[in-house]
């Protein structure tokens, strides 16, 4: 019943910005710790940002000072605001969310949203 889904991907030019969203559906679904990962073609999937249930945030060195992860509790949505995008930021971005569905805590992956940054 619970589903996690990302949105907001697209194509931008270097230096521009983009905001991704992660939401959980299922009526009573509630997200706690949420992480963003990305995978570039031919590369391993890596973590880029994390927001805890207490809204403590951490970032990878590659995106620190350029990306911001935030949460809208009312909408149960987590955002990844990306600025100063560069071609190396291109790839598929995945949301990994710890979700309480009213019965138990489980971790869910979204299907990914594509980001392409051109020079």
C-alpha atoms as one frame of an Amber mdcrd trajectory, in Angstrom:
protein
   0.000   0.000   0.000   2.811   2.414   0.860   4.699   3.901  -2.050   7.587
   6.358  -2.132   8.008   8.485  -5.214  10.431  11.131  -6.434   9.632  13.966
  -8.786  11.203  17.135 -10.118  13.970  15.770 -12.297  14.760  17.325 -15.620
  17.404  18.833 -17.852  19.229  22.010 -16.905  22.368  23.853 -17.880  25.467
  24.041 -15.713  25.123  26.612 -12.972  21.358  26.326 -12.758  19.222  24.903
  -9.982  16.623  22.193  -9.563  14.458  20.962  -6.708  13.488  17.345  -6.261
  10.616  16.092  -4.112  10.026  12.836  -2.285   6.607  11.822  -1.036   5.046
   8.769   0.556   1.547   7.680  -0.285  -0.752   5.271   1.470  -2.988   7.408
   3.639  -1.374   6.931   7.024   2.197   6.790   5.742   4.645   8.999   7.625
   8.264   9.517   6.657  11.006   9.674   9.257  14.651   9.495   8.198  14.916
  10.212   4.483  17.970  10.007   2.273  18.755  10.991  -1.280  21.053   8.874
  -3.412  22.220   9.313  -6.956  23.729   7.079  -9.573  25.577   8.376 -12.600
  25.940   6.190 -15.687  28.686   3.658 -15.104  29.038   4.648 -11.444  27.945
   3.197  -8.121  24.891   4.545  -6.340  26.022   6.959  -3.644  24.381   8.812
  -0.811  24.246  12.570  -1.210  22.011  13.854   1.583  20.187  12.743   4.693
  17.577  14.242   6.985  16.791  12.488  10.249  13.452  12.238  11.989  14.666
  15.159  14.114  15.589  17.090  10.949  19.328  16.835  11.446  20.927  17.022
   8.008  24.121  15.661   6.526  25.634  15.842   3.049  28.319  14.167   1.023
  31.437  16.203   0.305  30.518  16.293  -3.367  27.320  18.251  -2.766  28.012
  20.045   0.495  27.312  23.796   0.270  25.370  23.327  -2.960  22.492  21.002
  -2.029  19.949  21.442   0.746  17.621  18.759   2.052  14.492  19.919   3.854
  11.137  18.669   5.045   7.564  19.946   4.947   5.861  18.087   7.782   2.354
  19.161   6.837   2.764  17.729   3.361   5.000  14.853   4.491   7.371  15.800
   1.711  11.160  15.956   1.627  12.934  18.189  -0.847  16.410  18.267  -2.290
  17.195  21.765  -3.496  20.200  21.638  -5.787  22.123  24.721  -6.823  25.230
  25.305  -8.869  24.577  22.116 -10.795  27.419  20.685 -12.831  27.588  17.871
 -15.409  29.000  15.545 -12.730  25.710  15.927 -10.851  23.877  14.174 -13.664
  22.291  10.838 -12.941  19.271   9.156 -11.473  18.293  10.453  -8.059  16.590
   8.097  -5.641  14.714   8.740  -2.438  15.126   6.205   0.352  12.612   6.751
   3.121  12.012   5.222   6.510   8.230   5.043   6.703   5.802   4.195   9.476
   2.674   2.921   7.768   0.575   2.700  10.898   1.678  -0.849  11.608   5.464
  -0.962  11.361   8.573   0.924  10.313   9.953  -0.025   6.915  12.370   1.420
   4.399  11.225   2.165   0.869  12.983   3.146  -2.333  11.450   5.351  -4.976
  11.850   4.508  -8.647  14.156   7.441  -9.277  14.001  10.714 -11.143  16.498
  11.680 -13.833  18.665  14.768 -13.699  20.749  15.858 -16.655  23.107  18.807
 -16.448  24.671  20.026 -19.661  27.712  22.256 -20.049
